[in-house]
Amino acid sequence: MTLPTILVADDDRSVRTVLTQALGRSGYQVRAASNATTLWRWVEDGEGDLVITDVVMPDESGLDLILRIKRVRPELRVIVVSAQSTLLTAVQATQRGAFEYLPKPFDLKELLDVVARALTAPLPPLPVPGSAGEGGEQMPLIGRGPAMQEIYRTIARLTTSDLTVMIVGESGTGKELAARALHKYGRRRSGPFVAINMAAIPRELIESELFGHERGAFTGALNRNLGRFEQANGGTLFLDEIGDMPPEAQTRLLRVLQEGEFTTVGGRQPIRANVRIIAATHRDLRASIRAGSFREDLFYRLNVVPLRLPPLRDRVEDIPDLARHFLAVARADGLPAKSLDGGAVEALCAYRWPGNVRELENLMRRLAALCPDEMIGAGQVRAELVEIEPAEPPPAGAPHAVTAAESLSEAVERHLRRYLAAHQEGGTAPSNIYDQVLAEVERPLIRLTLAATRGNQIKAAAVLGLNRNTLRKKIHDLGIPVVRGVA
């Protein structure tokens, strides 16, 4: 029996050595090259059962090489590895036909798992023509840490389909940016991207905003008005803060998703709904379902692919890049050019960021406008952060930033006090509080453990001390996204 041959191309000798040894121990034959020219000659000669290539090589981009490989040998799987851990790299690799994209540094065991899958998987589809733009394009999302790499790979896979996506994350985490990225690199990118914020529209006008209305449909309807579904025809409709949609509008939206058509307010002629739906919320919709404020059937229609954006405090390694990016944007907008010294970066990374990326962006613009020095120091950063935090301890039940010395138990107690106090002030009694609190603790615990184990559920179950089936059920019940077989 002939052993499979893996063709490896990477200009880093240490990477070639590590891959050659690991693949050899796993029973594969390996041919390794330092450039794309040699790799291409092997491919043209019909050698190899699988290709592992870096993106940046001295003579040609590995991404451009994928297209050439797919033209002459469409059955040959390609795994792309890269230190350029950006969203665009992931999207370009996926849309050009790569079997998998792995950011460096990668876990060898996970890479071997991907190799095994690639050699046994069905023939992959041909790459989508006219796909993502070139590398000089401005990134819609920024971050190279593990949490964002999972987001990039998920978005890259979703650009080849029109599946409905539910984006979940705290306010300020970039939910609309993620939605725009899904549209920009997706199959409907030539169509419009239309966003509507459910929380910003009076409930009596939501149906008209979504579906449009006919002349005379109600008092003040002097002309026919196009709704967002018609405006987004052929493109993407982004339903932001979907958790704030009133029940009657939820019913109409569910009917549209089921039947694929709608009627305007006051109209009778059905209109085909030719849009991709992306929804977003900062709320726990499962808790809203239990409380009776959100339809369970609509949730499952929207939650086809859940995409959870991490809060900024869970991706501290991305703060320096984000801060520098926002300073550069501020400079492009006419504000003075500023940079951060090492102490300023440390001060930014030590802060909790309750307002997430949006809060960081606002701080950078404020520092760019008000800081008299070209180099921003730690003292100036801390002075601005002190201004936005309470000057004295807040009263019991009031929200405040978590201090470094606060234990998990104290943090939970503080949040419960605030939760119970809010219900007492509103004159209502909380329900299912036990399940809600457990879900709030379990969700980040499981999500971060999966991130630490690179999506490996067997490892995650061992770390958590759970049975694997129990972990799978919790992942499903809590709506935690998992990208299987990804390093």
C-alpha positions in Angstrom: 0.0 0.0 0.0 1.4 3.4 -1.1 1.7 5.9 1.7 0.1 9.3 1.1 2.5 12.1 0.1 2.3 15.5 1.7 3.8 18.5 -0.1 5.0 21.2 2.3 6.0 24.7 1.3 7.2 27.2 3.9 10.2 29.6 3.8 10.8 29.0 7.5 13.3 26.1 7.8 12.2 25.3 11.4 8.6 25.0 10.3 9.5 22.7 7.5 11.6 20.5 9.8 8.8 20.3 12.5 6.2 19.4 9.9 8.4 16.8 8.1 9.2 15.1 11.4 5.6 15.1 12.7 4.1 14.0 9.4 6.7 11.3 9.0 6.0 9.9 12.4 2.3 9.7 11.5 3.1 7.5 8.4 3.1 10.0 5.6 5.7 10.6 3.0 6.8 14.3 2.9 8.4 16.5 0.3 9.3 20.0 1.7 10.2 23.1 -0.3 11.2 26.7 0.7 9.4 28.4 -2.2 6.2 28.2 -4.3 8.1 27.5 -7.6 9.3 24.1 -6.4 5.9 23.3 -4.9 4.2 24.2 -8.2 6.6 22.0 -10.2 5.7 19.0 -8.0 2.0 19.7 -8.4 2.3 20.0 -12.2 4.1 16.7 -12.3 1.2 15.0 -10.5 2.9 14.5 -7.2 1.4 14.7 -3.8 -1.9 13.8 -2.2 -2.2 16.9 -0.1 -0.5 20.4 0.1 0.4 22.4 3.2 1.5 25.9 2.2 2.4 29.1 3.9 0.8 32.4 2.6 4.0 34.5 2.5 6.8 33.0 0.4 9.7 34.6 -1.4 8.4 34.1 -4.9 4.6 33.9 -4.8 1.7 34.2 -2.4 0.4 30.8 -1.2 -3.1 32.2 -1.8 -2.5 32.9 -5.5 -1.0 29.4 -5.7 -4.2 27.9 -4.5 -6.1 29.1 -7.6 -3.4 27.7 -9.9 -3.5 24.4 -8.1 -7.3 24.2 -8.3 -7.2 24.9 -12.1 -4.9 22.0 -12.9 -5.7 19.6 -10.0 -9.1 20.4 -8.5 -9.1 17.2 -6.4 -5.9 18.2 -4.6 -6.7 19.4 -1.0 -4.7 22.5 0.2 -4.2 23.4 3.9 -3.0 27.0 4.4 -1.0 28.1 7.4 -0.1 31.7 8.1 1.3 34.1 10.6 -0.9 36.8 8.9 -3.8 35.9 11.2 -6.4 38.3 9.8 -10.0 37.9 8.7 -9.1 38.6 5.1 -6.5 35.8 5.1 -9.0 33.3 6.4 -11.7 34.5 3.9 -9.4 34.4 0.9 -8.0 31.0 1.8 -11.5 29.6 2.2 -13.0 31.2 -0.9 -10.1 30.2 -3.1 -10.7 26.5 -2.3 -8.4 25.8 0.7 -9.6 22.8 2.8 -8.6 24.5 6.0 -6.9 27.6 7.2 -4.7 27.5 10.4 -3.1 30.5 12.0 0.5 30.2 13.2 1.5 29.0 15.7 -0.6 25.9 15.3 -1.0 22.8 17.4 0.7 19.8 15.7 -1.9 17.3 16.9 -4.8 19.4 15.6 -2.9 19.9 12.3 -2.5 16.1 12.0 -6.2 15.7 12.6 -7.0 18.2 9.8 -4.6 16.3 7.5 -6.4 13.0 8.2 -9.8 14.7 7.5 -8.5 16.3 4.3 -7.2 12.9 2.9 -10.6 11.2 3.5 -13.1 14.0 2.9 -15.3 14.2 -0.2 -14.2 16.3 -3.1 -14.4 20.0 -2.1 -16.4 22.5 -4.2 -14.6 24.7 -6.6 -13.6 28.2 -5.3 -16.1 31.0 -5.7 -15.0 33.4 -8.6 -14.5 37.0 -7.8 -14.0 36.4 -4.1 -12.5 38.5 -1.4 -10.3 41.6 -2.1 -6.6 41.8 -1.9 -4.5 42.1 1.2 -4.2 45.9 1.2 -7.9 46.2 1.9 -8.9 47.7 5.3 -9.9 45.1 7.8 -13.5 45.2 9.1 -12.4 43.3 12.2 -9.1 43.5 14.0 -7.4 41.0 16.4 -5.0 38.1 16.2 -5.7 36.3 19.4 -7.3 32.9 19.7 -10.8 34.2 20.3 -10.8 36.3 17.1 -9.2 33.5 15.1 -12.3 31.3 15.8 -14.5 34.2 14.6 -12.5 34.7 11.4 -12.6 31.0 10.5 -16.4 30.8 11.2 -17.0 34.0 9.1 -14.8 32.6 6.3 -16.9 29.4 6.1 -20.2 31.3 6.2 -19.2 33.5 3.2 -19.8 30.5 0.8 -23.5 30.2 1.9 -26.6 32.2 2.7 -27.3 30.6 6.0 -29.0 32.7 8.6 -26.7 33.9 11.4 -27.3 35.0 14.9 -24.6 37.2 16.3 -24.5 37.4 20.1 -22.3 39.7 22.2 -22.2 42.5 24.7 -22.8 46.1 23.6 -19.8 47.5 21.8 -18.2 44.2 20.8 -18.6 44.8 17.1 -21.8 42.9 16.1 -22.6 45.1 13.1 -19.0 45.0 11.9 -19.2 41.2 12.0 -22.5 41.3 10.0 -20.9 43.7 7.5 -17.9 41.3 7.1 -20.3 38.4 6.4 -22.0 40.5 3.7 -18.8 42.1 2.2 -17.1 38.7 1.6 -20.3 36.7 1.0 -22.1 35.7 -2.2 -24.5 38.7 -1.9 -21.8 41.3 -1.7 -22.9 43.0 -4.9 -26.3 43.6 -3.3 -27.2 46.2 -0.6 -26.5 45.8 3.1 -29.5 47.2 5.1 -29.4 47.5 8.9 -32.3 48.2 11.2 -32.1 48.5 15.0 -35.2 47.1 16.6 -34.6 49.0 19.8 -34.6 52.4 18.0 -38.0 52.1 16.3 -41.4 52.7 18.1 -43.1 49.3 18.3 -46.1 50.6 16.3 -43.9 51.4 13.3 -41.7 48.3 13.2 -43.9 46.3 10.8 -44.1 49.3 8.4 -40.3 49.7 8.6 -39.7 46.1 7.9 -42.3 45.3 5.3 -43.3 48.8 3.9 -46.8 50.2 3.6 -49.3 51.1 0.9 -50.7 54.6 0.4 -53.6 55.1 2.8 -52.7 52.0 4.9 -52.9 54.2 8.1 -53.2 57.8 9.0 -50.3 59.8 7.6 -49.4 57.1 4.9 -49.6 59.5 2.0 -47.3 57.5 -0.3 -46.2 53.9 -0.8 -43.1 53.2 1.3 -40.5 50.6 0.7 -39.7 48.5 3.8 -36.3 47.2 4.7 -37.0 43.8 3.2 -37.5 45.4 -0.2 -34.6 47.8 0.2 -32.3 44.8 0.9 -33.5 42.8 -2.1 -30.6 40.7 -3.4 -28.5 41.6 -0.4 -28.4 41.3 3.4 -30.8 42.4 6.0 -29.2 43.0 9.4 -31.7 42.9 12.3 -29.9 44.5 15.2 -31.1 44.1 18.8 -33.6 41.4 17.7 -34.4 40.7 21.3 -36.3 44.0 21.5 -38.7 43.1 18.7 -42.3 43.2 19.9 -44.3 40.0 19.8 -46.6 41.0 16.9 -43.6 41.8 14.7 -42.0 38.5 15.8 -45.0 36.6 14.4 -44.8 38.4 11.0 -41.1 37.9 10.8 -41.5 34.2 11.5 -44.0 33.9 8.8 -41.7 35.5 6.3 -38.8 33.2 7.3 -41.1 30.1 6.9 -42.8 31.1 3.6 -40.2 33.2 2.0 -42.6 36.1 1.1 -44.4 38.9 2.8 -47.0 41.6 2.2 -46.8 45.3 2.9 -48.9 46.9 5.6 -52.2 47.5 3.8 -51.2 45.4 0.8 -52.5 42.2 -0.6 -49.9 41.1 -3.2 -47.2 38.8 -1.8 -43.6 39.9 -2.4 -40.7 37.5 -2.6 -38.2 37.9 0.3 -34.9 37.7 -1.5 -32.5 38.5 1.4 -30.0 36.9 3.7 -31.0 37.5 7.3 -28.3 38.3 10.0 -29.7 39.0 13.5 -27.8 40.3 16.5 -28.5 40.8 20.2 -26.8 41.5 23.5 -29.6 39.7 25.4 -29.8 36.1 26.5 -32.7 35.1 24.2 -33.1 31.7 25.9 -33.9 33.6 29.1 -36.3 35.8 27.1 -38.0 32.7 25.8 -38.4 31.4 29.3 -39.8 34.8 30.3 -42.3 34.6 27.4 -41.0 37.8 25.6 -39.4 36.0 22.6 -40.8 33.3 20.4 -39.0 30.0 20.7 -39.8 29.0 17.1 -38.4 32.3 15.8 -35.3 31.8 17.8 -34.5 28.5 16.2 -35.3 30.0 12.7 -32.7 32.8 13.4 -30.2 30.8 15.3 -29.2 28.5 12.4 -25.5 29.5 12.9 -24.7 31.2 16.2 -21.7 33.5 16.3 -20.7 34.7 19.7 -18.4 37.8 19.8 -16.1 37.8 22.9 -16.0 40.9 25.2 -12.8 42.9 25.0 -11.7 41.8 28.5 -11.5 38.2 27.0 -9.2 39.3 24.2 -6.7 41.5 26.0 -3.9 40.5 23.6 -5.8 42.4 20.8 -6.0 45.7 22.7 -2.6 47.1 21.5 -3.5 46.5 17.8 -7.0 47.9 18.3 -5.7 51.0 20.1 -3.1 51.8 17.4 -5.7 51.2 14.7 -8.1 53.7 16.3 -5.3 56.3 16.6 -4.5 55.8 12.9 -8.2 56.3 12.0 -8.3 59.4 14.2 -5.3 60.8 12.3 -7.0 60.1 9.0 -10.0 62.0 10.3 -7.9 65.1 10.9 -6.9 64.7 14.5 -3.2 65.0 15.5 -1.0 62.0 15.1 -0.3 60.2 18.4 1.3 57.0 19.6 1.4 54.9 22.8 4.3 54.1 25.0 4.8 50.8 26.7 3.2 52.0 30.0 0.1 53.3 28.2 -0.4 49.9 26.5 0.0 48.2 29.9 -2.6 50.6 31.4 -5.0 49.8 28.6 -4.6 46.1 29.0 -5.2 46.3 32.8 -8.6 48.0 32.4 -11.9 46.0 32.4 -13.6 47.7 29.4 -17.2 47.5 30.3 -18.0 49.3 27.0 -15.8 46.9 25.0 -14.3 47.9 21.7 -16.5 51.0 21.3 -15.3 52.4 24.6 -11.7 51.8 23.5 -12.3 53.6 20.2 -13.9 56.6 22.0 -10.9 56.8 24.4 -8.4 56.8 21.6 -10.2 59.6 19.8 -10.4 61.6 23.0 -6.7 61.1 23.7 -5.8 62.0 20.2 -7.8 65.3 20.5 -6.8 66.3 24.0 -3.4 64.9 24.8 -0.8 67.7 24.3 2.1 65.3 23.7 2.7 63.2 20.6 3.6 60.2 22.8 0.7 59.1 25.1 1.9 57.8 28.5 0.4 55.6 31.2 -0.5 58.6 33.4 -2.6 60.2 30.7 -4.4 56.9 30.0 -5.1 56.3 33.6 -6.4 59.8 34.1 -8.9 59.4 31.4 -10.0 56.0 32.7 -10.5 57.4 36.2 -12.8 60.0 34.7 -15.2 57.4 33.4 -15.2 55.2 36.6 -17.2 56.2 39.7 -15.2 58.4 42.1 -16.6 56.6 45.2 -18.1 53.2 45.9 -21.6 53.0 44.4 -24.6 52.2 46.6 -25.6 48.6 47.1 -27.1 47.1 43.9 -25.6 49.7 41.6 -23.3 48.6 38.7 -19.6 49.3 39.0 -16.3 48.0 37.5 -15.0 44.8 38.9 -11.8 45.4 40.9 -8.8 43.2 40.6 -9.2 42.0 44.2 -12.8 41.0 43.8 -13.4 37.3 44.0 -15.7 35.3 41.7 -18.1 34.8 44.6 -18.2 38.5 45.4 -18.8 39.4 41.7 -21.7 36.9 41.5 -23.2 38.3 44.7 -22.9 41.8 43.5 -24.7 41.0 40.2 -27.4 39.1 42.0 -28.1 42.0 44.4 -28.5 44.3 41.4 -30.7 41.8 39.6 -33.0 41.3 42.6 -33.1 45.0 43.4 -34.2 45.8 39.8 -37.1 43.3 40.1 -38.2 44.8 43.5 -38.2 48.3 42.1 -40.3 47.1 39.2 -42.7 45.2 41.5 -42.2 41.9 39.7 -40.9 38.6 41.1 -38.0 36.9 39.2 -38.5 33.4 37.8 -36.1 30.7 37.0 -33.3 32.6 38.6 -31.4 29.4 39.4 -31.2 28.3 35.8 -30.4 31.8 34.6 -27.5 32.2 37.0 -26.1 28.8 36.2 -26.2 29.6 32.5 -24.4 32.9 33.0 -21.6 31.1 34.7 -21.5 28.0 32.6 -21.5 29.8 29.2 -18.2 31.7 29.6 -16.6 28.8 31.5 -17.3 26.3 28.6 -16.6 28.9 25.9 -13.2 29.8 27.3 -12.3 26.2 27.9 -13.1 25.3 24.3 -11.0 28.3 23.2 -8.1 27.1 25.3 -8.3 23.6 23.9 -8.8 24.9 20.3 -12.3 23.5 20.0 -11.3 20.0 21.1 -14.3 18.7 23.0 -12.5 15.7 24.4 -9.8 17.9 26.0 -12.4 20.4 27.2 -14.5 17.7 28.9 -11.3 16.5 30.7 -10.4 20.0 31.8 -13.9 20.7 33.1 -14.3 17.2 34.6 -17.4 16.5 32.6 -18.6 13.5 30.6 -18.2 14.3 26.9 -22.0 13.7 26.2 -22.8 16.1 29.1 -20.5 18.7 27.6 -22.1 18.3 24.2 -25.6 18.8 25.7 -24.5 21.9 27.5 -22.9 23.3 24.3 -26.2 22.8 22.5 -28.4 24.1 25.3 -26.3 27.2 25.9 -26.0 28.0 22.2 -22.1 27.9 22.3 -20.6 27.9 18.8 -18.0 25.2 18.2 -15.8 24.9 15.0 -14.9 21.2 15.0 -11.5 20.0 13.9 -9.9 23.4 14.0 -6.6 24.1 15.6 
